[in-house]
Amino acid sequence: MMNPETLSAEMMDMAEIAGEAIGWQPLAKGAYLHLGDKEENVITIVGVADASMASMNVLLLV
């Protein structure tokens, strides 16, 4: 049986892989960038990602 810390670390790894698969780029621990519109000069900073942000430039801080 796995301890909670190991399970939590594995879940975080899986979440990072899933995020990268849909276009979120890791910048640092807990910081991810999604560029949905390369012509837009505005980056919105959020704490919770949402599917409606697909066409936005977003910095996710968790």
C-alpha positions as CSV (number, residue, x, y, z in Angstrom):
1,M,0.0,0.0,0.0
2,M,1.3,3.5,-0.9
3,N,1.6,6.2,1.7
4,P,-0.5,9.4,1.2
5,E,2.6,11.5,0.3
6,T,3.6,9.2,-2.5
7,L,0.0,9.0,-3.8
8,S,-0.3,12.8,-3.7
9,A,3.0,13.2,-5.6
10,E,1.8,10.7,-8.2
11,M,-1.5,12.5,-8.6
12,M,0.3,15.8,-9.0
13,D,2.5,14.3,-11.7
14,M,-0.5,13.0,-13.5
15,A,-2.2,16.4,-13.3
16,E,0.9,18.0,-14.8
17,I,1.0,15.5,-17.6
18,A,-2.7,16.1,-18.4
19,G,-2.2,19.8,-18.3
20,E,0.7,19.7,-20.7
21,A,-1.3,17.4,-23.1
22,I,-3.9,20.2,-23.5
23,G,-1.4,23.0,-24.0
24,W,-0.5,24.2,-20.4
25,Q,3.2,24.8,-20.2
26,P,4.9,24.5,-16.8
27,L,6.9,27.7,-15.9
28,A,7.8,26.8,-12.3
29,K,6.4,24.8,-9.4
30,G,2.7,25.7,-9.3
31,A,2.8,28.0,-12.3
32,Y,1.5,27.1,-15.8
33,L,1.0,29.2,-18.9
34,H,-1.6,28.6,-21.6
35,L,-1.4,30.6,-24.8
36,G,-4.8,30.5,-26.6
37,D,-4.4,33.6,-28.7
38,K,-0.8,34.5,-29.8
39,E,-2.0,37.8,-31.2
40,E,-3.4,39.0,-27.8
41,N,-1.0,40.9,-25.5
42,V,-3.0,40.3,-22.3
43,I,-2.3,37.4,-19.9
44,T,-5.0,36.7,-17.3
45,I,-3.8,35.4,-14.0
46,V,-6.1,32.8,-12.3
47,G,-6.1,30.3,-9.5
48,V,-8.5,27.8,-11.1
49,A,-8.4,26.8,-14.7
50,D,-11.7,26.6,-16.7
51,A,-12.5,25.2,-20.1
52,S,-13.9,28.6,-21.2
53,M,-10.3,29.9,-21.1
54,A,-9.2,27.8,-24.1
55,S,-9.0,30.9,-26.4
56,M,-7.3,33.1,-23.7
57,N,-3.7,33.6,-22.6
58,V,-3.8,32.5,-19.0
59,L,-1.2,32.2,-16.2
60,L,-2.4,29.6,-13.6
61,L,-0.9,29.9,-10.1
62,V,-1.7,27.0,-7.8
